[in-house]
Amino acid sequence: MNKILKTCILSICILLSISIYNYANADSYLYLNNLEFDVTVNTDGSMDVIETWNIRVEDTNTLFKAFEKDSSKYTKITNGKVSRINKNGKEEIFTNTNKYSYHLDEGTYYFLDRGNEYEIAWGTGKENNAGNETYVISYHVEGAVGKYKDCSEIYWQFIGNGFEIPARKITGVIHLPNGINSKEDIRVWGHSEDLNGTIYATSNNTVKFTVNDNKENNMIEIRIAIPSNVITYSNRAYNKNKLDEIIKEETKWADEANKPMNVASTIVNIAYGIVITVLAIYTLNYIKIIIKNKNKKPSMYLQYYRELPNINSTPGEALFILDNQNKNLDGKDFGKLFSASILNLSLKNAIKLEKIIYQNGREDTVIKILVQDIKNVNGYEEDIEVFEYIKKACQNKIKNYTMDFNMATNNNTSITINDLKRYMEVNKDELISLKTRMDDIISAKLRYMNYLDENAIIKKKKIANNKQAIFMLIFIGILTIYGIGKMFEEIAVPPFYYITIFILLAVVLFLRYFAKKSINVFNQAGLDEKEKWKAFKKYMEDFSLLHEKSIPDLILWEKYLVYATAFGIADKVLQGLKSVYPNSNMDFSTYNNVNVIVRTDFSRNLKTHRNYGSSSRSRSYSSGSGSGGGFSSGGGRRWRPAVEVEEDNFFQV
């Protein structure tokens, strides 16, 4: 996994953790799971309100709600009551104390005119515990409807900016008087801080609204204009027209409030368009690359090649060619190449492999260095690197891993296979450095032999780097779309935005894999050389089934086995040798050494670095707070103060 992908995943995890933390903290504090308003507007201009609070209460003795007095929106609030719905679904009526108290006992409430506001409060009985409760609050509002010559107006703030309790969901149903001919005669507007609500006239006498995830101190108010004659009387009657003024005012507020949302919608569209366009471009480019590289073929196809295609090519070079590589082998192939070099060094008598048996019966193999200067041995350059690495391991080997370690390798010119693997594990950076040097040596030799297509190498490298750019693009694009969608909740980002992005991303990654695989980094000479090595590998795998009269001597197979080890087919070749030469002595040291080497995984410890809608605009739309409804409602909780506060009694309204 590359660093950029890790960074993207880490960033997403951090964002999720912050969201979960905030969500958990809100839950442990005070939170309305659901708040429902049921409102009945009467023909006399009054209205009756029922609020149902489904709330989590913790360490809270008293809940309250207050209404600031404002004669321009209503004249009086009366008949406040509180009850609770118990677990059996039955209503428990609370007792009115008719007296102000900072803390109220469970099951009691008061509703008072406190001079500049009306306040209703009730006791929860949850001073030192927590739980979900359902409370029902009801009250009567006189003069809630303003009656004008051309319309009647209901303008009510259901949640004020002094209301400190957040709510997951707020819903409301407003029942209008009979006499409205059509819902087209009802004009509705909703105001919320985050533009996160919807409001509709659902029939000729019903209006419904919904607000999701309302934060604390975020007000919600509803404005409704209906025909004037529906209201027969109101103590707030005015001898003037109002409808045009209301529409102009709401239009102005809506335009101001929707400016940021429109900008946000444009940004979301642009982000989506950029992501889709770039992914589409990648898709077309990868398809072109796949089609173009289908025509790049060797000049001939061979089934078998019965001798080394090039006696000057090392096992590493052959492995690079077979794997269509020009720069780096993966860790697994490096392990096979490391084994092939040990075997070749053994055949050239630079090292010696000896089987040992410990006192506990466990078997191991000791590598003994036989020469002081590897330059005196006619070996491949990668073999020299492996020899120097083993030599250094012998001199710095980790001692006392086994009871009789010193007896097996008591000098600095020998090391067991198991201890060599331990040395690799402890010195990983050194092992990676060895691999890098071997990769560079082999890559330089392939260029010297003029087998590589430099333009194809550049294209393949570009495709390899594209993966980081693609993931970064998707990460930024989705983060932009999702983040703006969360900031402006009325921007309902269509699900198909995410669906099309992920589908196109899957297509791009699928095509990228095959495009990268289809690019052959070799020129025509390299392709022909690869075809020979493929045929030679196939011959080594199948030679025991060919029943040919002329089969290479065993001594030649020793050299072939070095390549077979690098190709990962030495086991199969050894089995073939046993079937073709059944009467030969197969127990001499070379073949025992091959068995040991090909079954040793030297790569285990190698880690290479490698247009949106909100609510209906015709009859309903959300605007910002604008001038607001004029009055403000607040509310929240009261919990343990240092000294309980009491005030003089107020008369109940």
C-alpha positions as CSV (number, residue, x, y, z in Angstrom):
1,M,0.0,0.0,0.0
2,N,1.6,3.3,-1.0
3,K,2.0,6.2,1.3
4,I,-0.7,8.4,-0.3
5,L,-3.3,5.7,0.0
6,K,-2.3,5.2,3.7
7,T,-2.6,9.0,4.2
8,C,-6.1,9.0,2.6
9,I,-7.3,6.1,4.8
10,L,-5.8,7.7,7.9
11,S,-7.5,11.0,7.2
12,I,-10.9,9.3,6.7
13,C,-10.4,7.4,10.0
14,I,-9.6,10.7,11.8
15,L,-12.7,12.4,10.4
16,L,-14.8,9.4,11.4
17,S,-13.3,9.3,14.9
18,I,-14.0,13.0,15.4
19,S,-17.6,12.5,14.3
20,I,-18.1,9.5,16.6
21,Y,-16.5,11.4,19.5
22,N,-18.8,14.4,19.0
23,Y,-21.8,12.1,18.6
24,A,-21.0,10.2,21.8
25,N,-20.4,13.4,23.7
26,A,-23.7,14.8,22.6
27,D,-25.4,11.6,23.7
28,S,-23.9,11.7,27.1
29,Y,-24.9,15.3,27.6
30,L,-28.5,16.2,26.6
31,Y,-30.1,15.4,23.3
32,L,-33.5,15.3,21.7
33,N,-33.9,12.1,19.8
34,N,-37.1,13.4,18.3
35,L,-39.2,16.6,18.8
36,E,-42.7,16.7,17.4
37,F,-45.0,19.7,17.1
38,D,-48.7,19.3,16.6
39,V,-50.3,22.7,16.0
40,T,-54.0,23.6,15.4
41,V,-54.7,27.1,14.1
42,N,-58.1,28.3,15.1
43,T,-60.5,30.7,13.3
44,D,-60.2,33.2,16.1
45,G,-56.6,33.7,15.3
46,S,-55.3,31.6,18.2
47,M,-53.4,28.3,18.1
48,D,-53.0,25.3,20.3
49,V,-49.6,23.7,20.4
50,I,-48.6,20.3,21.6
51,E,-44.9,19.5,21.8
52,T,-43.7,15.9,22.3
53,W,-40.1,15.6,23.5
54,N,-38.4,12.3,23.1
55,I,-35.2,13.2,25.0
56,R,-32.2,11.6,26.6
57,V,-31.8,13.2,30.0
58,E,-28.6,12.9,32.1
59,D,-27.7,14.5,35.4
60,T,-30.5,17.0,34.9
61,N,-33.1,17.9,37.5
62,T,-35.3,20.4,35.5
63,L,-36.1,21.1,31.9
64,F,-37.6,24.3,30.7
65,K,-38.7,26.3,27.7
66,A,-39.2,30.1,27.6
67,F,-41.0,32.4,25.1
68,E,-39.9,36.0,24.8
69,K,-42.9,38.3,24.7
70,D,-43.5,40.0,21.3
71,S,-46.8,41.7,20.6
72,S,-46.0,41.8,16.8
73,K,-46.2,38.0,16.7
74,Y,-48.7,37.1,19.4
75,T,-50.5,38.6,22.3
76,K,-50.6,36.0,25.1
77,I,-49.7,32.4,26.0
78,T,-51.9,30.5,28.4
79,N,-52.9,27.1,29.7
80,G,-49.4,25.6,29.8
81,K,-49.4,21.9,30.8
82,V,-46.9,19.1,31.1
83,S,-47.3,15.3,31.2
84,R,-45.1,12.3,30.6
85,I,-45.7,9.1,28.5
86,N,-44.5,6.2,30.6
87,K,-43.0,2.9,29.4
88,N,-46.5,1.4,29.1
89,G,-47.6,4.2,26.8
90,K,-49.8,5.8,29.4
91,E,-49.9,9.5,30.0
92,E,-48.9,10.7,33.5
93,I,-50.2,14.2,34.2
94,F,-47.7,16.4,36.1
95,T,-48.8,18.6,39.0
96,N,-48.7,22.4,38.6
97,T,-46.9,24.0,41.5
98,N,-47.9,27.6,40.4
99,K,-44.6,28.6,41.8
100,Y,-41.2,29.4,40.4
101,S,-38.4,27.1,41.5
102,Y,-34.9,26.7,40.0
103,H,-35.2,22.9,40.7
104,L,-38.5,21.1,40.5
105,D,-39.4,17.7,41.9
106,E,-40.1,14.9,39.5
107,G,-43.7,14.9,38.3
108,T,-44.3,18.6,38.9
109,Y,-44.2,21.7,36.7
110,Y,-45.0,25.4,36.6
111,F,-46.1,27.7,33.8
112,L,-45.6,31.4,34.6
113,D,-45.6,34.9,33.2
114,R,-42.2,36.1,34.3
115,G,-42.5,39.7,33.1
116,N,-40.6,39.7,29.9
117,E,-41.2,36.1,29.0
118,Y,-43.4,33.1,29.5
119,E,-41.7,30.0,31.0
120,I,-42.7,26.4,31.4
121,A,-40.5,24.1,33.4
122,W,-40.8,20.5,34.8
123,G,-38.9,18.1,37.1
124,T,-37.2,15.0,35.6
125,G,-36.0,13.2,38.7
126,K,-32.7,12.5,37.0
127,E,-30.2,14.5,39.1
128,N,-27.7,11.6,39.2
129,N,-28.8,9.2,36.5
130,A,-29.6,9.1,32.8
131,G,-32.3,7.7,30.5
132,N,-34.7,8.4,27.7
133,E,-38.0,10.1,28.5
134,T,-41.0,11.3,26.5
135,Y,-42.7,14.5,27.7
136,V,-45.8,16.2,26.3
137,I,-46.0,20.0,26.6
138,S,-49.1,21.9,25.6
139,Y,-50.1,25.6,25.6
140,H,-52.5,28.0,24.0
141,V,-51.3,31.1,22.0
142,E,-53.7,34.0,21.6
143,G,-53.2,36.4,18.7
144,A,-50.9,33.9,16.8
145,V,-52.4,34.9,13.5
146,G,-52.1,38.4,12.0
147,K,-55.1,39.2,9.9
148,Y,-54.6,41.5,7.0
149,K,-56.8,42.7,4.1
150,D,-55.2,40.3,1.6
151,C,-54.0,37.5,3.7
152,S,-53.7,36.0,7.2
153,E,-50.2,35.3,8.5
154,I,-48.9,32.8,11.0
155,Y,-45.3,33.6,11.9
156,W,-44.0,31.4,14.8
157,Q,-40.6,30.5,16.1
158,F,-40.8,26.9,17.2
159,I,-37.1,26.7,18.3
160,G,-35.2,29.9,19.3
161,N,-31.5,30.7,19.2
162,G,-31.5,30.5,23.0
163,F,-32.7,26.9,23.0
164,E,-29.6,24.9,24.1
165,I,-30.7,21.3,23.4
166,P,-29.7,19.9,20.0
167,A,-32.1,17.5,18.2
168,R,-31.6,14.7,15.8
169,K,-35.0,15.2,14.1
170,I,-37.7,17.9,14.4
171,T,-41.1,17.4,12.7
172,G,-44.2,19.5,12.8
173,V,-47.8,19.3,11.5
174,I,-49.8,22.5,11.3
175,H,-53.6,22.1,11.0
176,L,-55.2,25.1,9.3
177,P,-58.9,26.1,9.6
178,N,-61.3,24.8,7.0
179,G,-62.3,27.1,4.2
180,I,-59.1,27.1,2.1
181,N,-60.1,25.9,-1.4
182,S,-56.7,24.5,-2.5
183,K,-53.2,24.0,-1.1
184,E,-52.1,26.3,-3.9
185,D,-53.7,29.1,-1.8
186,I,-51.2,28.3,1.0
187,R,-47.8,29.9,0.9
188,V,-45.2,28.5,3.3
189,W,-41.6,29.4,4.2
190,G,-39.2,27.9,6.7
191,H,-36.2,29.5,8.4
192,S,-33.3,27.6,9.9
193,E,-29.7,28.4,10.6
194,D,-28.3,25.6,8.6
195,L,-30.9,25.5,5.7
196,N,-31.4,21.8,6.8
197,G,-35.2,21.6,6.6
198,T,-38.2,21.1,4.3
199,I,-41.7,22.5,4.5
200,Y,-44.8,21.7,2.3
201,A,-48.5,22.3,2.2
202,T,-49.6,18.7,2.0
203,S,-53.3,19.4,1.6
204,N,-55.7,22.4,1.7
205,N,-55.6,22.6,5.5
206,T,-52.3,20.9,6.5
207,V,-48.7,22.0,6.4
208,K,-45.8,19.8,7.4
209,F,-42.1,20.5,8.1
210,T,-39.0,18.5,9.0
211,V,-35.6,19.6,10.2
212,N,-32.7,17.1,10.7
213,D,-29.8,17.4,13.1
214,N,-30.6,20.8,14.5
215,K,-27.7,22.1,16.6
216,E,-28.0,23.8,19.9
217,N,-28.9,27.5,19.8
218,N,-30.1,27.2,16.1
219,M,-33.5,28.7,15.7
220,I,-36.4,27.2,13.5
221,E,-39.4,29.3,12.5
222,I,-42.3,28.8,10.2
223,R,-44.2,31.5,8.2
224,I,-47.5,30.7,6.5
225,A,-49.7,33.0,4.5
226,I,-53.4,31.9,3.9
227,P,-56.5,33.7,2.5
228,S,-57.6,36.4,4.9
229,N,-61.3,35.3,5.1
230,V,-60.3,31.9,6.7
231,I,-59.6,33.7,10.0
232,T,-62.9,35.2,11.2
233,Y,-61.4,37.3,14.0
234,S,-58.0,38.1,15.5
235,N,-56.9,40.4,18.2
236,R,-54.0,41.2,15.8
237,A,-56.0,42.6,12.9
238,Y,-54.5,45.2,10.6
239,N,-56.3,47.4,7.9
240,K,-53.6,47.0,5.2
241,N,-52.3,44.6,2.6
242,K,-49.3,42.4,3.6
243,L,-48.9,39.6,1.1
244,D,-46.6,41.4,-1.4
245,E,-44.4,42.6,1.4
246,I,-44.1,39.1,2.8
247,I,-43.2,37.6,-0.6
248,K,-40.6,40.3,-1.3
249,E,-39.1,39.9,2.2
250,E,-38.9,36.1,1.9
251,T,-37.5,36.2,-1.6
252,K,-34.8,38.6,-0.5
253,W,-33.9,36.4,2.5
254,A,-34.0,33.3,0.4
255,D,-31.6,34.8,-2.2
256,E,-29.2,35.9,0.5
257,A,-29.4,32.6,2.3
258,N,-29.1,30.5,-0.8
259,K,-26.1,32.3,-2.2
260,P,-23.6,30.2,-0.2
261,M,-25.7,27.1,-1.0
262,N,-25.7,27.9,-4.7
263,V,-21.9,28.4,-4.6
264,A,-21.6,25.2,-2.7
265,S,-23.8,23.4,-5.2
266,T,-21.6,24.7,-8.0
267,I,-18.4,23.5,-6.2
268,V,-20.0,20.1,-5.8
269,N,-20.9,19.9,-9.5
270,I,-17.5,21.1,-10.5
271,A,-15.7,18.6,-8.2
272,Y,-17.9,15.8,-9.6
273,G,-17.4,16.9,-13.2
274,I,-13.6,17.0,-12.7
275,V,-13.5,13.6,-11.1
276,I,-15.7,12.0,-13.8
277,T,-13.8,13.7,-16.6
278,V,-10.4,12.7,-15.4
279,L,-11.5,9.1,-14.8
280,A,-13.0,9.0,-18.3
281,I,-9.7,10.3,-19.7
282,Y,-7.8,7.6,-17.9
283,T,-10.3,5.0,-19.1
284,L,-9.8,6.0,-22.8
285,N,-6.0,6.2,-22.4
286,Y,-5.8,2.8,-20.9
287,I,-8.0,1.2,-23.5
288,K,-5.8,2.8,-26.2
289,I,-2.6,1.4,-24.5
290,I,-4.1,-2.1,-24.3
291,I,-5.2,-2.1,-28.0
292,K,-1.8,-0.6,-29.2
293,N,0.3,-3.1,-27.3
294,K,-1.6,-6.1,-28.7
295,N,0.4,-5.6,-31.9
296,K,3.7,-5.8,-30.2
297,K,4.7,-9.5,-30.7
298,P,7.9,-11.6,-31.2
299,S,9.0,-12.3,-34.8
300,M,8.5,-16.0,-34.2
301,Y,6.8,-18.3,-31.6
302,L,8.7,-21.3,-30.2
303,Q,7.3,-24.3,-28.3
304,Y,10.7,-25.5,-27.0
305,Y,14.3,-24.3,-27.0
306,R,16.7,-27.1,-26.1
307,E,19.8,-25.1,-25.1
308,L,20.6,-21.8,-23.3
309,P,19.3,-19.0,-25.5
310,N,22.3,-16.9,-24.6
311,I,25.3,-18.3,-22.7
312,N,26.2,-14.7,-21.8
313,S,22.9,-14.0,-20.1
314,T,22.9,-14.6,-16.3
315,P,19.9,-16.2,-14.5
316,G,19.0,-12.7,-13.2
317,E,18.9,-11.3,-16.7
318,A,16.8,-14.2,-17.9
319,L,14.4,-13.8,-15.0
320,F,14.1,-10.0,-15.7
321,I,13.3,-10.8,-19.3
322,L,10.7,-13.5,-18.5
323,D,9.0,-11.3,-16.0
324,N,8.9,-8.4,-18.4
325,Q,10.9,-6.3,-16.0
326,N,13.4,-3.5,-16.6
327,K,14.1,-2.2,-13.1
328,N,13.0,-4.2,-10.1
329,L,12.1,-7.8,-9.3
330,D,9.6,-8.4,-6.5
331,G,10.7,-10.0,-3.2
332,K,9.7,-13.5,-4.2
333,D,11.7,-13.5,-7.4
334,F,14.7,-12.0,-5.6
335,G,14.6,-14.9,-3.2
336,K,14.7,-17.4,-6.1
337,L,17.6,-15.4,-7.7
338,F,19.4,-15.5,-4.3
339,S,19.1,-19.3,-4.2
340,A,20.3,-19.6,-7.8
341,S,23.4,-17.6,-7.0
342,I,24.2,-19.8,-4.0
343,L,23.8,-22.8,-6.2
344,N,26.0,-21.3,-8.9
345,L,28.7,-20.3,-6.4
346,S,28.7,-23.9,-5.2
347,L,29.1,-25.3,-8.7
348,K,32.1,-22.9,-9.2
349,N,33.6,-24.1,-5.9
350,A,33.5,-20.6,-4.4
351,I,31.5,-22.0,-1.5
352,K,30.7,-25.5,-0.2
353,L,27.4,-26.8,1.2
354,E,27.5,-29.5,3.8
355,K,24.7,-31.2,5.6
356,I,24.9,-31.4,9.4
357,I,22.8,-33.1,12.0
358,Y,22.6,-31.7,15.6
359,Q,22.5,-33.8,18.7
360,N,18.7,-33.3,18.9
361,G,18.3,-34.8,15.4
362,R,17.6,-31.5,13.7
363,E,19.2,-31.1,10.2
364,D,20.8,-28.0,8.8
365,T,23.1,-27.0,6.0
366,V,26.4,-25.2,6.5
367,I,27.7,-22.7,3.9
368,K,31.5,-22.7,3.9
369,I,33.5,-20.1,2.0
370,L,36.3,-21.7,0.0
371,V,38.0,-18.6,-1.6
372,Q,39.3,-15.4,-0.3
373,D,38.7,-13.3,-3.4
374,I,35.6,-13.9,-5.5
375,K,37.2,-12.0,-8.4
376,N,39.4,-15.0,-9.0
377,V,36.2,-17.0,-9.7
378,N,34.5,-16.8,-13.1
379,G,31.1,-15.8,-11.7
380,Y,28.3,-13.5,-12.6
381,E,28.2,-10.0,-11.2
382,E,25.0,-10.8,-9.2
383,D,26.8,-13.9,-7.8
384,I,29.7,-11.7,-6.6
385,E,27.2,-9.5,-4.7
386,V,25.6,-12.6,-3.1
387,F,29.1,-14.0,-2.2
388,E,30.1,-10.7,-0.5
389,Y,26.9,-10.6,1.4
390,I,27.3,-14.2,2.7
391,K,30.9,-13.5,3.6
392,K,29.8,-10.5,5.6
393,A,27.1,-12.6,7.3
394,C,29.8,-15.2,8.3
395,Q,31.9,-12.5,9.9
396,N,28.9,-10.9,11.8
397,K,26.7,-13.9,12.4
398,I,24.5,-14.0,15.5
399,K,25.8,-16.5,17.9
400,N,24.2,-19.0,20.3
401,Y,21.0,-19.6,18.4
402,T,21.4,-23.4,18.9
403,M,23.1,-25.5,21.6
404,D,25.9,-26.6,19.3
405,F,26.1,-23.6,17.0
406,N,29.8,-23.0,17.7
407,M,30.6,-26.6,16.9
408,A,28.9,-26.3,13.5
409,T,30.3,-22.9,12.5
410,N,33.1,-22.0,14.9
411,N,34.8,-19.6,12.5
412,N,34.1,-16.5,10.4
413,T,34.1,-18.4,7.1
414,S,31.0,-20.5,7.6
415,I,27.3,-20.1,8.5
416,T,24.3,-22.3,8.6
417,I,21.3,-21.7,6.3
418,N,19.1,-21.1,9.3
419,D,21.5,-18.5,10.7
420,L,21.8,-16.9,7.4
421,K,18.0,-16.4,7.3
422,R,18.2,-15.0,10.9
423,Y,20.9,-12.6,9.7
424,M,18.7,-11.5,6.9
425,E,15.8,-10.9,9.3
426,V,17.9,-8.8,11.7
427,N,19.6,-6.8,8.9
428,K,16.7,-6.0,6.6
429,D,18.2,-2.7,5.4
430,E,21.3,-4.5,4.3
431,L,19.2,-7.1,2.4
432,I,17.3,-4.4,0.6
433,S,20.5,-2.7,-0.3
434,L,21.8,-6.0,-1.8
435,K,18.6,-6.4,-3.9
436,T,18.9,-2.8,-5.1
437,R,22.5,-3.4,-6.3
438,M,21.5,-6.6,-8.0
439,D,18.5,-4.9,-9.7
440,D,20.7,-2.1,-11.0
441,I,23.4,-4.5,-12.3
442,I,20.9,-6.6,-14.2
443,S,19.0,-3.6,-15.5
444,A,22.2,-2.0,-16.8
445,K,23.2,-5.2,-18.5
446,L,19.8,-5.4,-20.3
447,R,20.3,-1.8,-21.6
448,Y,23.8,-2.7,-22.7
449,M,22.5,-5.6,-24.6
450,N,20.0,-3.3,-26.3
451,Y,16.9,-5.3,-25.3
452,L,14.8,-2.5,-23.8
453,D,12.3,0.0,-25.3
454,E,13.0,3.2,-23.4
455,N,9.7,4.8,-24.6
456,A,7.7,1.8,-23.3
457,I,9.6,2.0,-19.9
458,I,8.6,5.7,-19.6
459,K,4.9,4.8,-20.3
460,K,4.9,1.9,-17.8
461,K,6.5,4.1,-15.1
462,K,3.9,6.8,-15.8
463,I,1.1,4.3,-15.4
464,A,2.6,3.0,-12.2
465,N,2.7,6.6,-10.8
466,N,-0.9,7.2,-12.0
467,K,-2.3,5.1,-9.2
468,Q,-1.2,7.6,-6.6
469,A,-2.7,10.5,-8.6
470,I,-6.0,8.6,-9.1
471,F,-6.5,7.8,-5.4
472,M,-5.6,11.4,-4.5
473,L,-8.0,12.7,-7.0
474,I,-10.8,10.5,-5.7
475,F,-10.0,11.3,-2.1
476,I,-10.1,15.0,-2.7
477,G,-13.2,14.8,-4.9
478,I,-15.2,12.7,-2.5
479,L,-14.1,14.7,0.5
480,T,-15.1,17.9,-1.3
481,I,-18.6,16.6,-2.3
482,Y,-19.2,14.9,1.1
483,G,-17.9,17.8,3.2
484,I,-19.9,20.5,1.4
485,G,-22.9,18.2,1.5
486,K,-22.6,18.0,5.3
487,M,-22.0,21.7,5.7
488,F,-25.0,22.6,3.5
489,E,-27.5,19.9,4.4
490,E,-30.1,21.1,1.9
491,I,-27.7,20.1,-0.9
492,A,-29.0,16.6,-1.3
493,V,-26.0,15.1,-3.1
494,P,-27.5,12.5,-5.5
495,P,-26.4,8.9,-4.6
496,F,-25.6,8.3,-8.3
497,Y,-22.7,10.8,-7.9
498,Y,-20.9,8.4,-5.5
499,I,-22.1,5.4,-7.5
500,T,-20.7,6.6,-10.8
501,I,-17.4,7.7,-9.2
502,F,-16.8,4.3,-7.6
503,I,-17.9,2.4,-10.8
504,L,-15.6,4.4,-12.9
505,L,-12.8,4.1,-10.4
506,A,-13.2,0.3,-10.5
507,V,-13.1,0.3,-14.3
508,V,-10.0,2.6,-14.3
509,L,-8.1,0.4,-11.9
510,F,-9.1,-2.7,-13.8
511,L,-8.0,-1.2,-17.1
512,R,-4.9,0.2,-15.5
513,Y,-3.8,-3.2,-14.3
514,F,-4.1,-4.7,-17.8
515,A,-2.6,-1.6,-19.5
516,K,0.4,-1.8,-17.3
517,K,0.7,-5.5,-17.9
518,S,0.2,-5.1,-21.6
519,I,3.2,-2.7,-22.0
520,N,6.2,-4.7,-22.9
521,V,9.4,-2.9,-22.0
522,F,11.4,-4.8,-24.5
523,N,12.1,-3.9,-28.1
524,Q,11.9,-6.4,-31.0
525,A,15.3,-8.0,-30.0
526,G,14.2,-8.2,-26.4
527,L,10.8,-9.8,-27.4
528,D,12.6,-12.4,-29.5
529,E,15.0,-13.1,-26.6
530,K,12.0,-13.5,-24.2
531,E,10.4,-16.0,-26.5
532,K,13.5,-18.1,-26.5
533,W,13.7,-18.0,-22.7
534,K,10.0,-19.0,-22.4
535,A,10.6,-21.9,-24.8
536,F,13.7,-22.9,-22.8
537,K,11.8,-22.8,-19.5
538,K,9.1,-24.9,-21.1
539,Y,11.6,-27.4,-22.3
540,M,13.1,-27.8,-18.8
541,E,9.6,-28.4,-17.4
542,D,8.6,-30.9,-20.1
543,F,11.8,-32.6,-21.2
544,S,11.1,-35.8,-19.2
545,L,7.9,-36.2,-21.3
546,L,9.4,-35.7,-24.7
547,H,11.2,-39.1,-24.9
548,E,14.0,-37.6,-27.1
549,K,16.9,-39.7,-28.0
550,S,19.4,-36.9,-27.5
551,I,19.2,-35.5,-24.0
552,P,21.8,-33.2,-22.5
553,D,24.3,-34.8,-20.1
554,L,23.9,-34.6,-16.4
555,I,26.9,-32.2,-16.2
556,L,25.1,-29.7,-18.4
557,W,22.0,-30.1,-16.3
558,E,23.9,-28.7,-13.4
559,K,24.1,-25.4,-15.2
560,Y,20.5,-25.6,-16.3
561,L,19.5,-26.2,-12.7
562,V,20.9,-22.7,-11.8
563,Y,18.4,-21.2,-14.2
564,A,15.6,-23.5,-13.2
565,T,16.2,-22.4,-9.6
566,A,15.9,-18.7,-10.6
567,F,12.7,-19.6,-12.6
568,G,11.2,-21.4,-9.6
569,I,10.9,-24.8,-11.4
570,A,14.0,-26.6,-9.9
571,D,11.8,-29.1,-8.0
572,K,10.1,-30.2,-11.2
573,V,13.3,-30.4,-13.2
574,L,14.9,-32.6,-10.5
575,Q,11.9,-35.0,-10.7
576,G,12.3,-35.1,-14.4
577,L,16.0,-35.9,-14.1
578,K,15.2,-38.9,-11.8
579,S,12.8,-40.3,-14.4
580,V,15.1,-39.8,-17.4
581,Y,18.2,-41.0,-15.6
582,P,16.8,-43.8,-13.3
583,N,20.1,-45.7,-13.1
584,S,22.3,-42.7,-12.2
585,N,23.6,-42.0,-8.8
586,M,21.4,-39.0,-7.7
587,D,22.9,-38.7,-4.2
588,F,26.0,-36.7,-5.0
589,S,26.4,-33.3,-3.4
590,T,25.1,-31.1,-6.3
591,Y,21.6,-32.5,-6.2
592,N,21.4,-32.6,-2.5
593,N,22.4,-29.0,-2.5
594,V,19.7,-28.2,-5.0
595,N,17.1,-29.8,-2.9
596,V,18.2,-27.7,0.1
597,I,18.5,-24.4,-1.7
598,V,15.2,-24.6,-3.7
599,R,13.2,-25.3,-0.6
600,T,14.7,-22.4,1.3
601,D,12.7,-19.1,1.2
602,F,15.2,-16.3,1.2
603,S,12.6,-13.6,0.5
604,R,10.5,-14.0,3.6
605,N,12.2,-11.1,5.4
606,L,12.5,-8.8,2.3
607,K,10.3,-5.7,2.2
608,T,10.9,-3.6,-0.8
609,H,10.1,0.1,-0.9
610,R,8.2,0.0,-3.3
611,N,-28.8,21.0,-9.8
612,Y,-29.7,20.3,-6.3
613,G,-33.0,20.7,-4.7
614,S,-33.8,21.8,-1.2
615,S,-37.4,22.3,-0.7
616,S,-39.9,23.4,-3.3
617,R,-39.3,27.0,-4.5
618,S,-42.9,27.5,-5.8
619,R,-44.7,27.1,-2.6
620,S,-42.0,26.4,-0.1
621,Y,-38.4,27.2,0.3
622,S,-35.9,27.5,3.1
623,S,-34.4,30.9,3.7
624,G,-31.9,32.1,6.2
625,S,-32.9,33.7,9.5
626,G,-33.1,37.1,7.8
627,S,-34.8,39.5,10.2
628,G,-36.2,36.5,12.0
629,G,-39.6,36.1,13.5
630,G,-38.9,39.0,15.9
631,F,-39.3,37.2,19.2
632,S,-36.9,34.5,20.5
633,S,-37.7,31.3,22.4
634,G,-35.1,29.5,24.6
635,G,-34.8,26.5,26.8
636,G,-32.6,23.9,28.1
637,R,-31.9,22.2,31.5
638,R,-31.0,23.0,35.0
639,W,-28.6,20.9,37.1
640,R,-26.9,21.0,40.4
641,P,-25.8,24.6,41.2
642,A,-23.6,25.5,44.1
643,V,-26.5,27.0,45.9
644,E,-30.1,26.5,44.8
645,V,-31.6,29.7,43.5
646,E,-35.1,30.7,44.5
647,E,-37.1,33.7,43.4
648,D,-40.3,35.4,44.4
649,N,-43.5,33.8,43.1
650,F,-45.0,35.0,39.9
651,F,-48.7,34.8,39.1
652,Q,-49.6,32.1,36.6
653,V,-51.2,33.2,33.4
